Amino acid sequence: MSGIGSLTGLFLLSFLAATILPAQSELGLAGLIAADLAPVWLLIAVASLGNTLGSIVNWLLGRGVDRFSSRRWFPVTPQQLDRASNWYRRYGKWSLLMSWAPVIGDPLTLAAGVLREPFWSFLALVAVAKTVRYLIVAAITLGIF
């Protein structure tokens, strides 16, 4: 796969992993780091951007939860949303630092939209969480950890 194709694929995988599809963007990032097809910093940046933009989609869906929650394609069950909303109410915007986590991360970003977290604080916290996760994946892949 070419460099631009690899970056595009990583972006799409990372984006989808944060939205409706259960995808493993960490494996995609680790594979591309191991294949040495692009600089590690660029791979981390592309994965972080894609995953953060996917979380913004969740935040937007949360803002319109009344319109979307009954739709078949809606990515979060009522139970997941309830659990994430309770977590979010308990820990506030700082819970978004767990937005990288499997199972609860996507519902947290949705709950932030439902509970009307301001966009800029949402974006800052989610971008930090997503980027730190990919930095750790890169460090593990490179044998730094």
C-alpha positions in Angstrom: 0.0 0.0 0.0 1.3 3.5 -0.8 2.1 6.1 1.8 -1.0 8.2 1.1 -3.2 5.1 0.9 -1.8 3.9 4.3 -2.5 7.3 5.8 -6.0 7.5 4.3 -6.8 3.9 5.6 -5.5 4.8 9.1 -7.6 8.0 9.1 -10.7 6.1 8.1 -10.1 3.2 10.5 -9.5 5.7 13.4 -12.6 7.7 12.5 -14.8 4.7 12.3 -13.4 3.2 15.5 -14.7 6.3 17.3 -18.2 6.2 15.8 -20.5 3.4 14.8 -18.2 0.5 13.9 -16.3 -1.7 16.3 -12.8 -1.2 14.7 -9.4 -1.6 16.2 -7.4 1.5 15.2 -4.7 0.7 17.6 -3.8 -2.5 15.6 -3.9 -0.4 12.4 -1.5 2.1 13.9 0.8 -0.5 15.3 0.9 -2.3 11.9 1.8 0.8 10.0 4.5 1.7 12.5 6.0 -1.8 12.2 5.8 -1.6 8.4 7.7 1.8 8.6 5.6 3.3 5.7 5.5 6.8 7.2 7.1 8.7 10.1 5.7 7.7 13.4 4.7 11.3 14.3 2.6 11.5 11.2 0.9 8.2 11.8 0.0 9.3 15.4 -1.2 12.7 14.1 -3.4 11.0 11.4 -4.9 8.5 13.8 -5.5 11.1 16.5 -7.2 13.4 14.0 -9.4 10.7 12.6 -10.4 9.4 16.1 -11.1 12.9 17.4 -13.2 13.8 14.4 -15.2 10.5 15.0 -15.8 11.6 18.6 -17.1 14.9 17.3 -19.7 13.0 15.3 -20.7 11.3 18.6 -21.0 14.7 20.3 -23.2 15.9 17.5 -25.3 12.8 17.7 -25.7 13.4 21.4 -26.8 17.0 20.8 -29.6 15.5 18.6 -30.2 12.4 20.7 -34.0 13.0 20.7 -34.0 12.7 16.9 -31.6 9.8 16.5 -31.8 7.5 19.5 -34.7 5.4 18.1 -32.9 4.8 14.8 -31.5 1.4 14.0 -28.1 2.7 13.1 -27.7 4.7 16.4 -24.3 3.5 17.8 -25.2 3.4 21.5 -27.8 1.4 23.4 -30.0 3.2 25.9 -28.2 1.3 28.7 -24.8 2.4 27.5 -26.0 6.0 27.2 -27.5 5.9 30.7 -24.3 4.4 32.2 -22.1 7.0 30.4 -24.4 9.9 31.4 -24.3 8.8 35.0 -20.5 8.6 34.8 -20.4 12.0 33.1 -22.7 13.6 35.7 -20.5 12.2 38.5 -17.1 13.2 37.1 -18.0 16.0 34.8 -16.1 17.0 31.7 -12.9 15.3 33.1 -14.5 12.0 32.4 -13.8 12.7 28.7 -10.2 11.8 29.5 -11.5 8.3 29.4 -12.9 8.7 25.9 -10.2 6.5 24.5 -11.4 3.5 26.6 -13.2 0.6 24.9 -16.9 0.1 25.7 -17.4 3.4 27.7 -15.4 5.9 25.5 -17.9 6.3 22.7 -20.9 6.6 25.0 -19.0 9.2 27.0 -18.5 11.4 24.0 -22.2 10.9 23.1 -23.2 11.8 26.7 -21.1 15.0 26.5 -23.3 16.1 23.6 -26.5 15.0 25.4 -25.5 16.9 28.5 -24.4 20.0 26.4 -20.7 20.0 27.2 -19.3 23.1 25.4 -17.6 22.1 22.1 -14.2 23.6 22.8 -13.7 22.0 26.2 -15.0 18.7 24.7 -12.5 19.0 21.8 -9.5 19.7 24.0 -10.1 16.9 26.5 -11.0 14.3 23.8 -8.0 15.3 21.6 -5.6 14.9 24.6 -7.1 11.5 25.5 -7.0 10.1 22.0 -3.5 11.4 21.3 -2.0 10.1 24.5 -3.5 6.6 23.8 -1.9 6.6 20.3 1.4 7.8 21.8 1.3 4.8 24.2 0.5 2.4 21.4 3.4 3.8 19.4 5.8 3.5 22.4 4.8 -0.1 22.9 5.1 -0.9 19.3 8.6 0.7 19.1 9.7 -1.2 22.3 10.0 2.0 24.4 7.8 0.6 27.1 
